[in-house]
Amino acid sequence: MVDPKTTEQELDLALATELQAALLPKACPTDCPHHVAAARNRMCAGVGGDFYDFIRINDDQFALVFGDVVGHGIRASLMMAQIMGFLRSRPETLSRPTHIAAGLNGMLIDLGGRIGSVLPCSLIYCVIDTPTGTGFFVNAGHAYPLICDHGGARMHELTGHNLLLGVEEFEPIEACHTFVPGDRLVMFSDGITDATNAAGEQFGRDRFRSAINDHMSADPKGCAEGVFRMVDEFRGDAPQADDETIVVVDRV
């Protein structure tokens, strides 16, 4: 006989999974001139703390959002929903990465104080000017994104770093990078590089960079899907231990 309580819990989780999926973009935008994007996401427990978004600010600017609430499961998914709501309710500051990061940091610190807990979250918030390709960004504690070209001649990290959000007050520092045609931006969560096989070996940054390089000639969607396939092949029968997300954006 099926335990009614267990069934109710499973239904609640299924609903939470659907609600969280509805918060993430179902498709990448097609109305951002000179840019083509793709994303893949899978939560390890149905719901989780990885999030990403594409926000059109005006005719010439759009924001790329990528973040990871520390932890996974229901708690992380609730925080992710809170963060997504915060970002979408600040139209007047969306073009100012330092203001977004500082405001979100304050919100997380305040919320953590009310529940007696620290609510850490990493975030990359980047505003790109579509005519020029100039991007202004804040990286708050997240893994450095990769910048590469389609020929594979160069691949380097987009550096610039701040503290994790939700831990303590700080003044975010903004960095700048100008994307030229042929540049590819790859943002990812540590669930990908930390993926572990049955022998306890991690996928790691080197394999991740090789996976990106192997799919350099593919479009962003093909690159994102190719990386996920390579992670799956490496992991084999071992369970997924963390949320995994990748966003690939080409300047064309």
N, C-alpha and C positions, 0 to 999 in steps of 0.2 A: 504494500500500500504506500502511495506517495505521501510524504509528509507535507501537509498543507502549508506549514510555516516555511519549509524549504522552497516550495513552489512560489510562495509570495515573494520571498527574497530573490528568487531567480527572475520573476516578473519585474521587480523593482530595478534590478540590475539591467535588464533588457531595456526598460524605459529610460534609465539613466544613460545607457549607451546611445540610444537613439537621440536623446536630447543633446548630448554632447556632440554627436556627429553633426547635428543641425547647426551648431555654433561655428563649426569650421567651414571654410569655403568648399562648396561642392565641386567647383571648377575654378581654375585660375582665370584672371581677367583677360579679356581679349581686346580691351579698349585702351591699353596703355601703349602709346606710340613707341616704337623702337625696342620693345621688350616682349619676350615670350617666356612664360613661366609654367612650371609643373610642380606638383607636390604629391608625396605619398606619406601616409600615416597609419600606424597600427598601435593600439594600446595593448599592453600586456595583460590587463585584467578587464578588458571590455571598455572600461573608462580609465582615464589617466590624466597626467599633468602637462603633456606636450601641447603646444598650440601654435598656430600661425595664422596670418591674415594678410590680405591685400586691401588697402584702403585708398580709394581715389579721393584725393584732397581737393584738387581743382583740375583745370584743363592741362596744366603743365607739371603737376606733381602727384606722386602716389607714395604711400608708405608701405614698407615691408615690415611685418611683425613676426618674430620668431621667439618662442620662449619655452621654458621648462620649469614647472613647479617641482621643487624637490620632493621626491617620493612618487607614488602612483596609487591608483585605486580611487575610491569614492572621495576621500579627503582632497586629493590632488585635483580631481575633476571639478569639485565645488570651487576651489581656488581659481582654477582655469576659467570657469564661467564668470566669476567675479572680475577677473582681470580683463576678459574680453568685453564685458559690459562697461568697465571703466574706460577702455580705449575708445569704444564707439560712442561714448557720451561726452567726448572732449573735442568737438569739431574746431573750436577756436585755437587750440594748441597743437593740432595734429602735425603741423609743418615744423614744429620745434622739438626735436628729439630730446634735448636736455630737460625741457619742461614736462614732457610725457614721462620720462624716466623718474624725475624728482617727484612728480605727482603720484605715480604708481607706487614708488617707494614709500611715500608718506601714508598712502592708503593701506599698504600691507603692514607697516609698522603699527598703525593705529588699530587695525583689526586684530593683529597678533596680541597687542596689549590688552584688548578687551577680552580675549579668551585665554590669556596667560600662556601664550606659546609664540615661538618664532616661526614665521611663514616665509621661508626663503624661496626666491624665484630668480632664475636667470632670464635675461631678455636681450634681444637685439632689436632695436628700432631704427629703421633707416628710411630717410626721405630722399627720393630720387627725382631729380629734375629731368623730365623726359627729353626736352630739346637738346640739352647739353650732356646728359649722362652723369652729371655730378651728383654724388650721394653724400648726405650728411647723416652720421649714425652714432648711436650710443650702444656700446656693448657692456651690459651689466652682468659680469660673471659667466658669460656663455662661452662655449668652445669657439675658437676663431673660425669664421667662415673661410672658404677657399675661393680664390680668384684664379681662373685659368682661361686659356684661349683654346679655340677649337683645334688648333694644330698641335696642341700638347707641348708647345715650345717652352711654356712657363707655367708654373703653378706655385702660388704663394699664399700665405695666410693674410687675411684682412685684419691687421692688428689694431689695437685700441681697446682698453679694458678698464672697467670700473668694478666696484664691489657688487656682490649679489644684492638684489633688491630684498627688502623686508627684514634686514638685519640691523642696520643703523643708518642714521641720517648722513648724507654726503652730498657734495656738489658734483653732479655728473659731468664728465668731460666728453666733449664731442670730437669726433674725427671725421675726415673727409676722404673720399676716393672718387675719381672720375672714371667711369666705365666707358670704354671705347667699343665700337662694333667688333664683334668676335669674342668679347669678354664673357665669361660664364661665372656667375656667383652661385656657390653651393653652401647652403646653411643646413645644419644637421643637429640632431640631439645625440647625447652621449650614449643613448641606448643602442645606437648602431655600432659605434666603435667599441663599446663594452660587451657586445654580443659574445657569448661564450659557447664553445662546443663541448662535447661530452668529455674531452680530455682536460677541460678547465682552461683552455687557451682562448685568449680574447682576439676578436677580429682586428682591433687596433687601428691606429692612424695610418700606418704604412699600407695595410691591405685596403683601407678605405680610399686612400689617394690612388692606389693602383686601380681600384674599381672605377673611380671617376675617370681616370686616364683611359681605361679600356672602352669607355662609352663616350669618349670625347666627340666622336663623329655623329652620335645620335642626337635627336632633339631633346629638350628638357624632359619630356615625358619618358622617352626611351632611356635616358640616363637614370632618372629616379627609379624606374622599374628594374633596370639592370642592376643597380646597386642592391636593391632589396633581394633580387634573385641570388646574387653572390653571397649576401649575408645568410640567406636561407641554406644555401649549399654548404657554407662553412659551418653553420650551427648544427646541421643534421637533425638528429632526434632530440637534441637537448632543448629544454623549454626556453621560451622567450622570457627574459627576466626583467626587462624594462621597456618603457614606451619607446617607439622608434619612429622618427620623422625626418624627412628630407625635403627641402625646397630648392629647386634649380631655376635660375633666372638667366636668360641670355640677353645681351645687348646686341641688337641686330641693325 
